Amino acid sequence: MSHRIESLEQFVELWTSIYNKEGKPDWSHILPYYDDDISFRDSIQSIHGLKDFSEMTERLTERSKALRFLIHNRAMDDKTIFIEWEMKLSFKKYPQSSLYGASRITLNDDGKIIRQRDYFDLWGDIFDNIPRFGKLYRRFMRKKFG
């Protein structure tokens, strides 16, 4: 079986199948579509190599009680995929929160994911779900950076 991304529709199907409606995510079906030399970066970490990327997905699975992933917008141009998403997650002792972001995925000549850059405001989206604290955080951000 060839593990190559051929179309945007195929990618979206693979990507959204990671996350169940209820329960923990499973990346096992999509990991073969990542190049061994994958370069991944988000607001928290920078990872290089499939082994480290796979370990990151395992940590997220262990920490979460449930994860759901919705893709709101998507586009593909040659070897670049761009998706705008909403991740609904709940950790062991906390209620469900939504994290909003976007990802830029680059494919190599073999159709495998060689680079993935996720963009999101981790703290803002989490703090928005804490009564009163979210408003204080947003006021602070506007005062200091807005």
NORWO-V620771 format. One record per residue. N is the residue number from 1. RES is the residue in one letter. PSI is psi as a letter, one per 40 degrees, with the letter a starting at -180 (none if undefined). OMEGA is omega in radians with two decimals (* if undefined). NEAR is the number of other ideal C-beta (glycine too) atoms within 10 Angstrom. Layout:
N/RES/PSI/OMEGA/NEAR + N/RES/PSI/OMEGA/NEAR
This chain:
1/M/h/3.12/4 + 2/S/h/3.11/8 + 3/H/g/-3.08/15 + 4/R/h/3.09/14 + 5/I/h/-3.08/22 + 6/E/d/-3.05/10 + 7/S/i/3.09/11 + 8/L/d/3.14/15 + 9/E/d/3.11/10 + 10/Q/d/3.13/13 + 11/F/d/-3.13/21 + 12/V/d/3.11/15 + 13/E/d/3.11/11 + 14/L/d/-3.05/17 + 15/W/d/-3.10/20 + 16/T/e/3.09/14 + 17/S/e/3.08/14 + 18/I/d/-2.96/17 + 19/Y/h/3.11/20 + 20/N/i/3.05/13 + 21/K/d/3.07/7 + 22/E/i/3.07/8 + 23/G/a/-3.00/12 + 24/K/i/3.11/14 + 25/P/i/3.11/19 + 26/D/h/-3.11/15 + 27/W/e/-2.98/18 + 28/S/d/-3.11/10 + 29/H/d/-3.08/11 + 30/I/d/-3.12/18 + 31/L/d/3.09/16 + 32/P/e/3.11/13 + 33/Y/e/3.07/19 + 34/Y/h/3.09/22 + 35/D/i/3.10/19 + 36/D/d/-3.08/10 + 37/D/f/-3.10/12 + 38/I/h/3.03/23 + 39/S/h/-3.08/16 + 40/F/h/3.08/22 + 41/R/i/3.01/14 + 42/D/a/-3.09/16 + 43/S/e/-3.04/12 + 44/I/d/-2.92/10 + 45/Q/i/3.02/10 + 46/S/h/-3.02/10 + 47/I/i/3.10/18 + 48/H/h/3.10/12 + 49/G/i/-3.08/15 + 50/L/d/-3.14/18 + 51/K/d/3.14/11 + 52/D/d/3.11/13 + 53/F/d/3.12/21 + 54/S/d/3.10/15 + 55/E/d/3.09/11 + 56/M/d/3.14/16 + 57/T/d/3.10/18 + 58/E/d/3.11/11 + 59/R/d/3.13/9 + 60/L/d/3.11/13 + 61/T/d/-3.14/14 + 62/E/d/-3.06/9 + 63/R/d/-3.00/12 + 64/S/i/3.03/17 + 65/K/d/3.11/14 + 66/A/i/3.12/16 + 67/L/h/3.05/23 + 68/R/i/-3.03/18 + 69/F/h/3.11/18 + 70/L/h/3.06/13 + 71/I/h/-3.10/14 + 72/H/d/3.12/10 + 73/N/i/-3.11/9 + 74/R/i/3.09/16 + 75/A/i/3.08/10 + 76/M/h/3.11/17 + 77/D/h/-3.12/8 + 78/D/b/-3.08/7 + 79/K/e/-3.13/14 + 80/T/h/3.09/12 + 81/I/h/3.08/22 + 82/F/h/3.09/14 + 83/I/i/3.01/22 + 84/E/h/-2.96/15 + 85/W/i/3.01/19 + 86/E/h/3.09/14 + 87/M/h/3.08/19 + 88/K/h/-3.09/15 + 89/L/i/3.01/21 + 90/S/h/3.09/14 + 91/F/i/-2.96/14 + 92/K/d/-3.03/8 + 93/K/e/-3.02/6 + 94/Y/i/3.12/12 + 95/P/i/-3.13/7 + 96/Q/h/3.08/13 + 97/S/i/3.03/16 + 98/S/h/3.07/14 + 99/L/h/-3.09/20 + 100/Y/h/-3.13/16 + 101/G/a/3.12/17 + 102/A/i/3.11/14 + 103/S/h/3.00/19 + 104/R/h/-3.09/13 + 105/I/h/3.13/21 + 106/T/h/3.11/16 + 107/L/i/3.03/21 + 108/N/a/-3.11/15 + 109/D/d/3.12/8 + 110/D/e/3.13/11 + 111/G/e/3.11/17 + 112/K/i/3.13/18 + 113/I/h/-3.11/23 + 114/I/d/3.10/18 + 115/R/h/3.03/17 + 116/Q/h/3.10/18 + 117/R/h/3.11/14 + 118/D/h/3.13/18 + 119/Y/h/3.08/13 + 120/F/i/3.10/17 + 121/D/g/-3.06/14 + 122/L/d/-3.03/12 + 123/W/d/3.13/11 + 124/G/d/-3.12/14 + 125/D/d/3.11/18 + 126/I/d/-3.11/18 + 127/F/d/3.12/18 + 128/D/d/-3.11/17 + 129/N/e/3.11/14 + 130/I/h/-3.10/13 + 131/P/h/-3.14/6 + 132/R/d/-3.10/7 + 133/F/d/3.14/12 + 134/G/d/3.12/15 + 135/K/d/3.10/12 + 136/L/d/3.14/11 + 137/Y/d/-3.13/16 + 138/R/d/3.10/14 + 139/R/d/3.11/11 + 140/F/d/-3.13/12 + 141/M/d/3.11/14 + 142/R/d/-3.10/9 + 143/K/d/-3.05/8 + 144/K/d/-3.00/7 + 145/F/e/-3.03/6 + 146/G/none/*/8
